[in-house]
Amino acid sequence: MSNSESHNQDKFQDKFQDKFQDKDEDKARVLAAFGGKKGLLDSGAPALIFLIAFNFNKDVRDSAYLALGFSMIVTIIRLIKRDTIQHAVSGVIGVAFCAWLSNRSGKAEDFYLPGLWTNAIYGAAYAFSVVIRWPVVGLVLGPLLGENFKWRKDPIRRRIYAKATWIWVGLFAARLIVQYPLYLSGNVNLLGTARLIMGFPLFAVAAWLTWQVVKSGPKLREDLRPT
């Protein structure tokens, strides 16, 4: 093999590796932009602890305090490790509100009620963003993927972000459709189990589908790309 052929092959391999490295980095950005694994731990684990504790002691207050205590410990650990605490702090606030609400009513199912409110608000906001042609996924991922908000001037790219946003609308709607009737029935075990199953697993599916939609579509129009 000549030097020129060897050079061309090395150049091709470098481009090939860079291409997939960029895709892996973009995939990581997509996951992080929607909370990531740590964000889901901060919101999902306290709900699991509450469910387990309530099954053992049938005491709403003690179960809520255990969940809140865990959330606070996670935040302290993040502070010690100098890790990102954004989701941990918001998790503490959310769990504290859930604990207060369930203690106030004395109903264990009310610990999960704020989560239903959150899904309803997010679902409505995401759907509305598509209607007004400012899909949330584009607002979140556009700057991270180097497109900023120029994708709005590219009809094809805007439709891609709209399609990806509908995925999340479907996620929020599915949670409400399944979990709200369980909340009304007062079945804490089924409600808590549904919350867990439709937490990280469903989030992972939505994030993966979002990535597939965003990466498989045409890139931003060349005349709109940053120079």
Secondary structure per residue as TSV (DSSP state, phi and psi in degrees):
chain	resnum	aa	ss	phi	psi
A	1	M	-	360.0	132.0
A	2	S	-	-72.8	164.8
A	3	N	H	-62.5	-38.5
A	4	S	H	-66.7	-40.0
A	5	E	H	-66.2	-41.3
A	6	S	H	-63.2	-40.0
A	7	H	H	-64.5	-42.5
A	8	N	H	-65.1	-39.0
A	9	Q	H	-65.8	-43.4
A	10	D	H	-62.3	-39.8
A	11	K	H	-64.1	-41.9
A	12	F	H	-63.9	-43.0
A	13	Q	H	-63.7	-39.5
A	14	D	H	-62.6	-44.3
A	15	K	H	-64.0	-40.3
A	16	F	H	-62.1	-44.3
A	17	Q	H	-68.1	-41.4
A	18	D	H	-62.1	-39.1
A	19	K	H	-60.5	-47.2
A	20	F	H	-76.1	-28.3
A	21	Q	H	-65.7	-41.7
A	22	D	H	-62.2	-40.5
A	23	K	H	-64.8	-40.0
A	24	D	H	-64.4	-40.3
A	25	E	H	-65.4	-42.1
A	26	D	H	-64.3	-39.5
A	27	K	H	-62.2	-40.9
A	28	A	H	-64.6	-36.9
A	29	R	H	-65.1	-39.9
A	30	V	H	-60.7	-46.7
A	31	L	H	-63.4	-45.1
A	32	A	H	-66.2	-35.2
A	33	A	H	-63.1	-27.4
A	34	F	T	-104.7	23.6
A	35	G	T	111.0	-33.5
A	36	G	H	68.4	-177.1
A	37	K	H	-66.8	-38.1
A	38	K	H	-66.2	-40.4
A	39	G	H	-62.6	-37.7
A	40	L	H	-71.5	-33.5
A	41	L	H	-63.2	-43.5
A	42	D	H	-62.4	-32.4
A	43	S	H	-97.7	-29.0
A	44	G	H	-89.6	-39.5
A	45	A	H	-62.4	-43.6
A	46	P	H	-58.8	-36.1
A	47	A	H	-65.0	-37.5
A	48	L	H	-66.8	-43.6
A	49	I	H	-62.2	-42.0
A	50	F	H	-60.0	-44.6
A	51	L	H	-63.4	-46.0
A	52	I	H	-64.1	-47.1
A	53	A	H	-62.1	-41.4
A	54	F	H	-66.6	-32.9
A	55	N	H	-69.1	-27.1
A	56	F	H	-82.3	-46.8
A	57	N	H	-111.8	-11.8
A	58	K	-	56.3	25.1
A	59	D	-	-111.2	113.9
A	60	V	H	-63.3	-45.1
A	61	R	H	-64.2	-49.9
A	62	D	H	-62.4	-40.3
A	63	S	H	-64.4	-41.3
A	64	A	H	-65.8	-40.1
A	65	Y	H	-66.5	-36.6
A	66	L	H	-63.1	-43.9
A	67	A	H	-63.0	-42.7
A	68	L	H	-66.4	-40.4
A	69	G	H	-61.0	-42.9
A	70	F	H	-60.9	-44.9
A	71	S	H	-61.2	-38.5
A	72	M	H	-69.6	-38.0
A	73	I	H	-63.3	-42.7
A	74	V	H	-59.4	-42.3
A	75	T	H	-64.2	-42.5
A	76	I	H	-63.0	-42.7
A	77	I	H	-61.5	-41.4
A	78	R	H	-63.0	-39.3
A	79	L	H	-64.6	-43.6
A	80	I	H	-62.6	-41.0
A	81	K	T	-81.8	-1.4
A	82	R	T	56.3	38.3
A	83	D	-	-89.9	170.4
A	84	T	-	-64.2	127.2
A	85	I	-	-111.7	4.2
A	86	Q	H	-54.0	-52.5
A	87	H	H	-72.9	-32.0
A	88	A	H	-65.2	-44.3
A	89	V	H	-65.1	-46.3
A	90	S	H	-63.5	-31.7
A	91	G	H	-65.7	-42.4
A	92	V	H	-61.2	-46.0
A	93	I	H	-60.7	-44.5
A	94	G	H	-64.2	-45.0
A	95	V	H	-66.2	-37.9
A	96	A	H	-60.7	-41.0
A	97	F	H	-67.7	-41.0
A	98	C	H	-61.1	-42.9
A	99	A	H	-63.7	-43.5
A	100	W	H	-63.0	-43.1
A	101	L	H	-65.6	-44.5
A	102	S	H	-69.8	-35.9
A	103	N	H	-66.3	-38.4
A	104	R	H	-65.4	-41.5
A	105	S	H	-89.2	-24.4
A	106	G	-	78.7	7.9
A	107	K	-	-106.2	125.5
A	108	A	G	-63.4	-34.8
A	109	E	G	-64.8	-22.3
A	110	D	G	-69.8	-15.2
A	111	F	G	-62.2	-28.0
A	112	Y	G	-97.2	-4.4
A	113	L	H	-63.7	-44.1
A	114	P	H	-58.2	-31.7
A	115	G	H	-64.1	-36.3
A	116	L	H	-67.8	-41.6
A	117	W	H	-60.2	-43.8
A	118	T	H	-60.7	-44.7
A	119	N	H	-64.6	-37.3
A	120	A	H	-65.6	-43.8
A	121	I	H	-66.8	-46.2
A	122	Y	H	-62.7	-44.3
A	123	G	H	-59.9	-44.2
A	124	A	H	-65.9	-41.8
A	125	A	H	-65.9	-42.9
A	126	Y	H	-64.9	-42.9
A	127	A	H	-64.1	-43.0
A	128	F	H	-63.3	-36.1
A	129	S	H	-63.5	-33.2
A	130	V	H	-71.6	-40.9
A	131	V	H	-60.5	-40.6
A	132	I	T	-89.7	7.0
A	133	R	T	66.7	33.0
A	134	W	-	-127.4	61.0
A	135	P	-	-56.1	134.7
A	136	V	H	-57.2	-40.9
A	137	V	H	-59.3	-37.6
A	138	G	H	-66.8	-39.7
A	139	L	H	-64.1	-35.6
A	140	V	H	-81.2	-47.7
A	141	L	H	-89.3	-26.8
A	142	G	H	-51.3	-54.6
A	143	P	H	-63.8	-35.3
A	144	L	H	-69.3	-31.3
A	145	L	T	-95.3	10.2
A	146	G	T	81.8	10.4
A	147	E	-	-95.1	-15.1
A	148	N	T	52.0	-127.2
A	149	F	T	-114.2	17.2
A	150	K	G	-69.9	-17.7
A	151	W	G	-60.8	-21.8
A	152	R	G	-67.0	-22.7
A	153	K	G	-87.9	-4.2
A	154	D	-	-111.2	103.4
A	155	P	H	-55.1	-39.2
A	156	I	H	-66.4	-45.6
A	157	R	H	-65.8	-37.1
A	158	R	H	-64.8	-38.6
A	159	R	H	-66.4	-34.8
A	160	I	H	-62.6	-46.1
A	161	Y	H	-67.7	-33.2
A	162	A	H	-65.4	-43.5
A	163	K	H	-61.3	-43.1
A	164	A	H	-64.9	-35.7
A	165	T	H	-67.0	-36.4
A	166	W	H	-62.7	-28.0
A	167	I	H	-59.1	-43.6
A	168	W	H	-73.0	-33.0
A	169	V	H	-60.4	-42.0
A	170	G	H	-62.6	-39.2
A	171	L	H	-61.8	-49.7
A	172	F	H	-63.7	-39.8
A	173	A	H	-65.9	-41.5
A	174	A	H	-61.9	-41.3
A	175	R	H	-61.1	-43.2
A	176	L	H	-66.8	-43.8
A	177	I	H	-60.4	-38.7
A	178	V	H	-83.8	-46.0
A	179	Q	H	-84.2	-31.4
A	180	Y	H	-64.1	-44.2
A	181	P	H	-60.7	-34.8
A	182	L	H	-67.4	-36.6
A	183	Y	H	-63.7	-44.5
A	184	L	H	-64.2	-31.8
A	185	S	H	-75.8	-17.9
A	186	G	T	77.3	12.1
A	187	N	-	-83.2	93.6
A	188	V	H	-66.0	-39.4
A	189	N	H	-63.9	-47.3
A	190	L	H	-66.5	-39.7
A	191	L	H	-63.8	-46.2
A	192	G	H	-64.4	-39.5
A	193	T	H	-65.9	-43.1
A	194	A	H	-62.5	-39.3
A	195	R	H	-60.4	-41.2
A	196	L	H	-69.1	-48.0
A	197	I	H	-63.1	-37.3
A	198	M	T	-93.8	12.7
A	199	G	T	-89.3	-101.8
A	200	F	H	-62.2	-45.8
A	201	P	H	-56.6	-46.2
A	202	L	H	-70.5	-36.2
A	203	F	H	-60.0	-45.1
A	204	A	H	-61.1	-40.8
A	205	V	H	-63.6	-45.5
A	206	A	H	-63.9	-41.5
A	207	A	H	-65.1	-41.1
A	208	W	H	-65.1	-45.1
A	209	L	H	-62.9	-39.2
A	210	T	H	-60.0	-45.6
A	211	W	H	-62.7	-42.1
A	212	Q	H	-62.4	-42.6
A	213	V	H	-66.2	-45.9
A	214	V	H	-68.4	-41.2
A	215	K	H	-80.2	-26.7
A	216	S	H	-82.8	-19.7
A	217	G	S	-79.7	167.1
A	218	P	-	-59.6	146.3
A	219	K	-	-71.7	171.2
A	220	L	S	-57.4	139.3
A	221	R	-	-51.2	138.6
A	222	E	G	-58.3	-38.7
A	223	D	G	-71.9	-9.8
A	224	L	G	-102.6	-8.2
A	225	R	S	-70.5	144.7
A	226	P	-	-60.5	140.8
A	227	T	-	-91.1	360.0
